[in-house]
Amino acid sequence: MVPPPPVGRIFEREIRPGIADVTPSGRVRLDAIARWLQDVAYLDVVDAGFEHRGAWIVRRSRIRAEVWPVFGEDLVLRTFCSGIGRFCAERRTVIRGASAEVEAVAIWVCLDPERMVPMRFDEEFFAVYSESAGDRGASVRLRHPRPPADAERRQWTFAITHLDLAGHVNNSHYWELIETDLGAGATVGALEAEVEHHAPAQAGEVALLRNGGGIWVEDPEGELLASIMLLASGASGASGASGASGA
């Protein structure tokens, strides 16, 4: 995760966690953080004048929580473009509060809103976002391993309420799978995890395949929808660290 750039566009917003964002202990959940990340990304694009110029989807996202935000804490989200490819961009976001320290990085793909295929960036986009990205590129290549043959399998249900404006399960809800493992009463220390999205999911039953710190999500036909890697965890009762490669 690269540090904020000395030059270039950095977009900033303040937020205070609400009641629905936290566990009974007051810790902000990962799915709430994921929602904030996509909201501040959208607001940045709107502020830069690129609303309705493309449909953005998340290919991969990583969250590293060193010190968790808590209920009622005033937070500042700072986001910037940290890499650009032909039709995808890497976005870094930093969340800070009185004690909170959370960092995130995500690969976003820009789609043609009518044909829903990857759309190349125009010169105006590069003019706004390339300075902060410097010479860093961005790639949609997926890197998580496939699920092993002996992975534990069980069912999971995505609800109708998990669907977003695009008509598929919003990326933030995949982070609920880690939260379910952590449990409401867990003592959670530093944690880092990454989610890769292979295909859009619809409401209904899916299969969860688990092995070590990895979770794979498959649709009823066996198509891989997403993979989740717990890279490091200081949470009691959480799964062990995975061996996924770093960015």
C-alpha positions as CSV (number, residue, x, y, z in Angstrom):
1,M,0.0,0.0,0.0
2,V,1.7,3.1,-1.2
3,P,1.7,6.3,0.9
4,P,-0.3,9.4,0.0
5,P,1.4,11.2,-2.9
6,P,3.3,14.5,-2.5
7,V,1.4,15.9,-5.5
8,G,-1.9,15.1,-7.3
9,R,-5.5,14.9,-6.4
10,I,-6.5,13.7,-2.9
11,F,-10.2,13.6,-2.0
12,E,-11.3,13.9,1.6
13,R,-14.5,13.4,3.5
14,E,-15.4,13.2,7.2
15,I,-17.6,10.5,8.7
16,R,-18.9,9.4,12.1
17,P,-19.8,5.7,12.5
18,G,-23.5,5.1,13.1
19,I,-25.3,2.5,15.2
20,A,-25.8,0.1,12.3
21,D,-22.0,0.2,11.4
22,V,-20.7,-1.4,14.6
23,T,-20.7,-4.6,16.6
24,P,-22.2,-4.8,20.2
25,S,-18.7,-3.8,21.4
26,G,-18.7,-0.7,19.3
27,R,-16.1,-1.8,16.8
28,V,-16.8,-0.8,13.2
29,R,-17.4,-3.9,11.1
30,L,-15.5,-4.7,7.9
31,D,-18.6,-4.5,5.7
32,A,-19.3,-1.0,7.0
33,I,-15.7,0.0,6.1
34,A,-16.1,-1.5,2.7
35,R,-19.3,0.6,2.2
36,W,-17.4,3.8,3.2
37,L,-14.7,2.9,0.7
38,Q,-17.1,2.7,-2.2
39,D,-19.0,5.8,-1.1
40,V,-15.9,8.0,-0.9
41,A,-14.7,6.6,-4.3
42,Y,-18.1,7.5,-5.8
43,L,-18.0,11.0,-4.3
44,D,-14.5,11.6,-5.6
45,V,-15.6,10.7,-9.1
46,V,-18.6,12.9,-8.9
47,D,-16.5,15.8,-7.5
48,A,-14.0,15.4,-10.3
49,G,-16.8,15.7,-12.9
50,F,-16.9,12.0,-14.1
51,E,-20.3,11.0,-12.9
52,H,-22.3,8.9,-15.5
53,R,-19.1,8.5,-17.7
54,G,-18.8,4.9,-16.8
55,A,-19.9,2.1,-14.4
56,W,-17.3,1.2,-11.9
57,I,-17.0,-2.3,-10.4
58,V,-14.5,-3.7,-7.8
59,R,-12.2,-6.4,-9.0
60,R,-10.1,-6.7,-5.8
61,S,-10.0,-4.9,-2.4
62,R,-7.8,-5.2,0.6
63,I,-8.4,-3.7,4.1
64,R,-5.7,-3.5,6.8
65,A,-7.0,-2.4,10.2
66,E,-4.2,-1.6,12.6
67,V,-6.5,0.1,15.1
68,W,-10.3,-0.3,14.6
69,P,-12.6,2.7,14.4
70,V,-15.3,2.7,17.0
71,F,-18.8,4.1,17.4
72,G,-19.1,7.8,17.6
73,E,-15.5,8.5,16.6
74,D,-14.9,11.3,14.2
75,L,-13.0,9.9,11.2
76,V,-11.4,11.4,8.1
77,L,-11.3,9.4,4.8
78,R,-8.6,10.4,2.3
79,T,-8.6,8.7,-1.1
80,F,-6.5,9.0,-4.2
81,C,-5.6,7.2,-7.4
82,S,-2.4,5.2,-6.8
83,G,-2.2,3.4,-10.2
84,I,-3.8,3.5,-13.7
85,G,-4.2,0.8,-16.4
86,R,-6.0,0.9,-19.7
87,F,-9.4,0.5,-18.2
88,C,-8.8,0.0,-14.5
89,A,-7.4,2.1,-11.7
90,E,-6.0,1.4,-8.3
91,R,-7.4,3.5,-5.4
92,R,-5.9,3.9,-2.0
93,T,-7.9,5.1,1.0
94,V,-6.7,6.0,4.4
95,I,-9.1,6.2,7.4
96,R,-7.9,8.1,10.5
97,G,-9.5,9.1,13.8
98,A,-8.4,9.9,17.3
99,S,-6.9,6.4,17.4
100,A,-8.2,4.6,14.3
101,E,-5.8,3.5,11.7
102,V,-7.2,1.7,8.6
103,E,-5.7,1.5,5.2
104,A,-7.3,0.0,2.0
105,V,-6.5,-0.5,-1.6
106,A,-8.8,-1.6,-4.4
107,I,-8.7,-2.2,-8.1
108,W,-11.7,-0.7,-9.9
109,V,-12.7,-1.5,-13.5
110,C,-14.5,1.1,-15.6
111,L,-17.3,-0.4,-17.7
112,D,-19.2,1.1,-20.7
113,P,-22.6,1.8,-19.0
114,E,-24.6,0.6,-22.1
115,R,-22.6,-2.5,-23.2
116,M,-21.1,-3.3,-19.7
117,V,-17.7,-4.1,-21.1
118,P,-14.4,-2.5,-20.0
119,M,-14.0,1.1,-21.3
120,R,-10.7,2.8,-21.9
121,F,-10.0,6.0,-20.0
122,D,-10.0,9.3,-22.0
123,E,-7.3,12.0,-21.8
124,E,-9.4,14.1,-19.4
125,F,-9.4,11.2,-16.8
126,F,-5.6,10.9,-17.1
127,A,-5.3,14.6,-16.7
128,V,-7.1,14.5,-13.3
129,Y,-5.8,11.3,-11.8
130,S,-2.4,10.4,-13.4
131,E,-0.4,12.8,-11.2
132,S,-1.1,11.1,-8.0
133,A,-0.6,7.7,-9.6
134,G,2.8,8.6,-11.0
135,D,4.2,5.7,-13.0
136,R,2.3,3.0,-11.2
137,G,0.1,0.8,-13.3
138,A,-3.0,-1.3,-12.4
139,S,-4.0,-4.8,-13.4
140,V,-7.2,-6.8,-13.2
141,R,-5.2,-10.1,-13.0
142,L,-6.5,-12.3,-10.2
143,R,-3.9,-13.9,-7.9
144,H,-5.7,-16.0,-5.3
145,P,-5.4,-19.8,-5.5
146,R,-8.3,-21.9,-6.4
147,P,-10.1,-23.8,-3.6
148,P,-8.4,-27.1,-2.7
149,A,-10.2,-30.3,-3.3
150,D,-10.5,-31.0,0.5
151,A,-12.0,-27.6,1.4
152,E,-14.9,-27.7,3.9
153,R,-18.2,-26.9,2.2
154,R,-21.4,-25.3,3.5
155,Q,-24.3,-23.2,2.3
156,W,-24.7,-19.4,2.6
157,T,-27.6,-17.2,1.5
158,F,-27.3,-13.7,-0.1
159,A,-30.5,-11.8,0.6
160,I,-32.5,-9.6,-1.7
161,T,-31.4,-6.7,0.5
162,H,-27.7,-7.4,-0.5
163,L,-28.4,-6.4,-4.1
164,D,-27.2,-2.9,-5.1
165,L,-28.0,-0.5,-8.0
166,A,-26.1,-2.7,-10.5
167,G,-28.5,-5.6,-9.7
168,H,-26.0,-7.9,-8.1
169,V,-24.7,-8.5,-4.6
170,N,-22.7,-5.5,-3.4
171,N,-19.0,-6.1,-2.8
172,S,-19.4,-5.0,0.9
173,H,-21.4,-8.0,1.8
174,Y,-18.6,-10.4,1.1
175,W,-16.8,-8.9,4.1
176,E,-19.6,-10.1,6.3
177,L,-18.2,-13.6,5.9
178,I,-15.1,-12.6,7.8
179,E,-17.3,-10.8,10.4
180,T,-19.3,-14.0,10.9
181,D,-16.1,-15.9,11.7
182,L,-15.0,-13.2,14.1
183,G,-18.2,-13.2,16.0
184,A,-19.9,-10.4,17.9
185,G,-18.0,-11.0,21.1
186,A,-14.5,-11.5,19.7
187,T,-11.5,-9.5,20.8
188,V,-10.2,-8.1,17.6
189,G,-6.7,-6.8,17.1
190,A,-4.9,-5.9,13.8
191,L,-6.4,-7.6,10.8
192,E,-5.7,-7.7,7.1
193,A,-7.8,-9.4,4.4
194,E,-8.4,-9.3,0.7
195,V,-11.4,-10.1,-1.5
196,E,-11.2,-10.8,-5.2
197,H,-14.4,-10.8,-7.4
198,H,-14.6,-13.2,-10.3
199,A,-18.3,-12.9,-11.3
200,P,-21.4,-11.1,-10.0
201,A,-23.7,-12.9,-7.6
202,Q,-27.4,-12.8,-7.3
203,A,-29.6,-13.2,-4.3
204,G,-30.0,-16.8,-3.2
205,E,-28.0,-19.8,-2.0
206,V,-24.3,-20.1,-2.7
207,A,-21.6,-22.5,-1.5
208,L,-18.8,-21.5,0.8
209,L,-15.6,-23.5,0.6
210,R,-13.2,-23.0,3.5
211,N,-9.6,-24.0,4.0
212,G,-7.2,-22.3,6.5
213,G,-7.6,-18.6,6.0
214,G,-9.3,-18.9,2.7
215,I,-13.0,-18.7,1.8
216,W,-14.3,-19.3,-1.8
217,V,-17.8,-18.4,-2.9
218,E,-19.4,-20.5,-5.6
219,D,-22.8,-20.3,-7.3
220,P,-25.1,-23.4,-7.5
221,E,-23.6,-24.4,-10.8
222,G,-20.1,-24.3,-9.4
223,E,-18.9,-21.0,-10.9
224,L,-16.4,-19.2,-8.7
225,L,-17.9,-15.8,-7.7
226,A,-15.3,-14.5,-5.2
227,S,-12.4,-15.5,-3.0
228,I,-11.5,-14.1,0.4
229,M,-8.0,-14.4,2.0
230,L,-7.4,-13.6,5.6
231,L,-3.8,-12.4,5.4
232,A,-3.2,-11.6,9.1
233,S,-5.4,-11.6,12.2
234,G,-5.0,-10.7,15.8
235,A,-8.6,-11.7,16.5
236,S,-9.4,-14.4,19.1
237,G,-11.4,-17.2,17.4
238,A,-10.6,-16.0,13.9
239,S,-9.0,-18.2,11.2
240,G,-5.3,-18.3,10.7
241,A,-3.3,-16.3,8.3
242,S,-3.4,-17.2,4.6
243,G,-0.4,-17.5,2.2
244,A,-1.8,-15.1,-0.5
245,S,0.8,-12.9,-2.1
246,G,1.1,-9.2,-1.1
247,A,0.5,-6.2,-3.3
